[in-house]
Every structure is written in C-alpha cells, then in structure tokens.
Amino acid sequence: MSKVSTHTSSQGITNYFGFVMPAVAWTSIIMMTLIHPLDLNEPLSQYGYYESTHLFFGVSLSLGALVWYLFSRHLDQYWRYTSLCTLLASACYAVVAWVPYQPYVNTFIFDLHNIMIVLAATLYSAPMLFIAYSKKHAAIARLSGYLFVIAIILVVTSLVARVAGHGILYAQLLTLLPTSAWLIMVNYLHLQHQRKSHTL
C-alpha cells in the first residue's frame, strides 16, 4: 500500500509541467497576435506595452514562470540548485511581465525591463549547463549540454539583434525553440527515470 502511494505522490501533476510550459508560451504568443497585430520590428515585449494585451502578457508570463519553477523542483536531483536558480529567474521574469519596455527605440537600453530579461535568460539557462556537468543522468546531461550551447548562441544573437535594431523578433522566437525542446525532452527522460526508480 505504501509503495503505491509513494509512486502516486512522486508522479504528481507538476512532474509534467515541463510539457506544459512550452504550451503556455506558444499558445500565449498565438493568442496575443490574434488580439493585436504583431510588429515585426519590435521584440515580443511589445505585448506588455499595448493596452489591449498588457494584462494578458503579464498573466501569461507570470503563469509560465510559476509552471517552470514548479517543474524545476523535480530537477534538483540532477543539479541541486536547479529550483533555486529557476526561482530567481522567475522573479526576474515577473518583473519583465509587469514592467513595460520602452518601445520603438530599435536598440538595447539598460532599463529595468531589459536588465531583467538578460538576468532571466542567464538564470534559466544556468541549470542546463550545470546539469550537463553534474552527469547525474547521462542522457539528460548530454541533452542539456547540447541545447545549452544552442540556447546561449541564440540569446547572444537576440541581444546583438536588439542592439543593432534589426531582426530581434526572429531571434527571440528562435531562442524559444531550444528551451522548449529542452523542457519537453528533459521532462520525458525524467519521467522515464522516475518509472525505472520505482520498478527497482
């Protein structure tokens, strides 16, 4: 009886939030483009500026930050500071959600919104690097290492695009791809690991 309850507890709903987070992110982007036309010359943060999408933008980013943090707690077994790092990143993300950026500047300015974006990106990607180096789970470590490199290249590309004032939106959308892939694939491998642990 205790074995069954332990198994049920370990497979709680937050164990699947690595699948949920990309769904929240991409669904939110699609919904906001339906509410307000997308300006291809501005970053995704434009939706925190428009009156028609400000609330939706804030709620969706806050929800995404919460979902990511709750899932990250399950990844502490692969690097013990994963959830702490993600919690700090989520706090930065919440600031991004509710403090609008300065629109139509076509460059990177050191305001609170942009600084929090850089910190959030750094803190969200850090667990990928340290999970890769910890090698607690071979497949998760290998995947994390590959996708960390891709994510960092795209983050730097998006910063360069923002400073240059060209292509920032495309760079941001591309940056979402490796992080989405990482969450989905790590969630799958984590669930496999959990199931194997409970059959031993």
C-alpha positions in Angstrom: 0.0 0.0 0.0 2.8 2.5 0.9 4.7 1.6 -2.3 1.6 2.5 -4.4 1.0 5.8 -2.5 4.7 6.8 -2.8 4.6 6.1 -6.6 1.4 8.2 -7.0 2.9 11.0 -5.0 6.1 11.1 -7.0 4.2 11.3 -10.2 2.2 14.4 -9.2 0.9 16.9 -11.7 4.0 19.2 -11.5 6.1 16.3 -12.8 4.5 17.0 -16.2 5.0 20.8 -16.2 8.0 20.6 -18.5 5.4 19.7 -21.2 3.0 22.4 -20.0 5.5 25.3 -20.1 6.1 25.4 -23.9 2.4 25.0 -24.4 1.8 28.1 -22.2 4.4 30.1 -24.0 3.5 29.3 -27.6 -0.3 29.5 -27.0 0.1 32.9 -25.4 2.1 34.2 -28.3 -0.5 33.0 -30.8 -3.4 34.4 -28.7 -1.7 37.8 -28.4 -1.1 38.0 -32.1 -4.8 37.4 -32.6 -5.6 40.2 -30.2 -3.1 42.7 -31.6 -1.2 42.6 -34.9 2.5 41.7 -34.4 5.0 44.5 -35.2 7.9 42.5 -36.8 10.4 45.3 -35.9 9.8 45.1 -32.2 10.5 42.4 -29.6 7.8 40.2 -28.0 7.8 42.6 -25.1 5.6 44.8 -27.3 2.7 42.9 -26.0 3.4 44.2 -22.5 3.1 47.8 -23.9 -0.1 47.6 -25.9 -3.2 48.4 -23.8 -5.2 45.5 -25.3 -2.6 42.9 -24.4 -0.8 44.3 -21.3 -2.8 42.2 -18.8 -2.7 39.0 -21.0 1.1 39.4 -21.4 1.6 39.9 -17.6 -0.6 36.9 -16.6 0.9 34.6 -19.3 4.5 35.3 -18.4 3.7 35.0 -14.6 2.0 31.7 -15.2 4.9 30.5 -17.3 7.4 31.5 -14.6 5.3 29.6 -12.0 5.0 26.5 -14.1 8.7 26.4 -14.9 9.6 26.8 -11.3 7.3 24.0 -10.1 8.8 21.7 -12.7 12.3 22.7 -11.8 11.9 21.3 -8.3 11.9 17.8 -9.8 15.2 18.5 -11.5 17.1 19.2 -8.2 18.1 15.6 -8.2 20.2 16.3 -11.3 21.7 19.5 -10.0 20.7 20.6 -6.5 20.4 24.3 -7.2 18.1 24.0 -10.2 15.0 25.1 -8.5 16.7 28.0 -6.6 18.2 29.2 -9.9 14.8 28.9 -11.6 13.1 30.7 -8.7 15.4 33.7 -9.1 14.9 33.6 -12.9 11.1 33.5 -12.4 11.3 36.6 -10.1 13.2 38.4 -13.0 10.6 37.1 -15.4 7.8 38.5 -13.3 9.3 42.0 -13.5 9.6 41.6 -17.3 5.9 40.6 -17.3 4.6 43.7 -15.5 7.2 46.5 -16.1 6.7 47.6 -19.8 9.7 48.2 -22.0 10.4 51.4 -23.9 9.0 50.9 -27.4 10.4 51.9 -30.8 14.0 52.6 -29.7 15.4 50.0 -32.0 18.4 49.3 -29.7 19.2 47.8 -26.3 18.8 50.3 -23.4 19.7 49.5 -19.8 16.3 49.9 -18.3 14.7 47.6 -15.7 12.8 45.6 -18.2 15.8 44.8 -20.4 18.2 44.1 -17.4 15.6 41.6 -16.0 15.4 39.9 -19.4 19.2 39.3 -19.5 19.2 38.1 -15.9 16.2 35.8 -16.5 17.8 34.3 -19.6 21.1 33.7 -17.8 19.5 32.1 -14.7 17.1 30.0 -16.8 20.0 28.6 -18.9 22.4 28.0 -15.9 20.7 24.7 -14.8 21.1 23.4 -18.3 24.9 23.9 -18.1 25.3 22.5 -14.5 23.0 19.6 -15.1 25.3 18.8 -18.1 28.4 18.9 -15.9 26.9 17.0 -13.0 26.3 13.9 -15.2 23.7 12.5 -12.6 21.8 11.2 -15.6 23.8 10.6 -18.8 21.1 11.3 -21.4 19.7 14.4 -19.6 23.3 15.7 -19.1 24.2 15.2 -22.8 20.9 16.8 -24.0 21.4 19.7 -21.6 24.9 20.3 -22.8 23.9 20.4 -26.5 20.9 22.6 -26.0 22.7 25.0 -23.6 25.2 25.8 -26.3 22.4 26.4 -28.9 20.4 28.5 -26.4 23.3 30.7 -25.4 24.2 31.3 -29.1 20.7 32.4 -29.8 20.4 34.5 -26.6 23.6 36.4 -27.7 22.2 36.7 -31.2 19.0 38.2 -29.9 21.0 40.7 -27.8 23.1 41.7 -30.9 19.9 42.0 -32.9 18.4 44.3 -30.3 21.4 46.5 -30.2 21.5 46.6 -34.0 17.8 47.3 -34.2 17.1 44.5 -36.7 15.7 41.0 -36.5 15.1 41.0 -32.8 11.7 39.3 -33.0 13.0 36.4 -35.2 16.0 35.9 -32.8 13.7 35.8 -29.8 11.4 33.2 -31.4 14.3 31.1 -32.3 15.6 31.3 -28.8 12.4 29.8 -27.5 12.9 26.7 -29.7 15.9 25.1 -27.8 14.4 26.0 -24.4 11.1 24.5 -25.4 12.8 21.4 -26.7 14.9 21.1 -23.5 11.9 21.2 -21.2 9.9 18.7 -23.3 12.8 16.2 -23.7 14.1 16.5 -20.2 10.5 16.0 -18.9 10.2 12.8 -20.9 13.6 11.5 -19.7 12.8 12.5 -16.1 9.6 10.5 -16.2 11.4 7.5 -17.6 13.9 7.8 -14.8 11.2 8.0 -12.2 9.4 4.9 -13.5 12.6 2.9 -13.6 13.4 4.0 -10.0 10.0 2.7 -8.8 10.4 -0.6 -10.5 13.7 -1.4 -8.7 
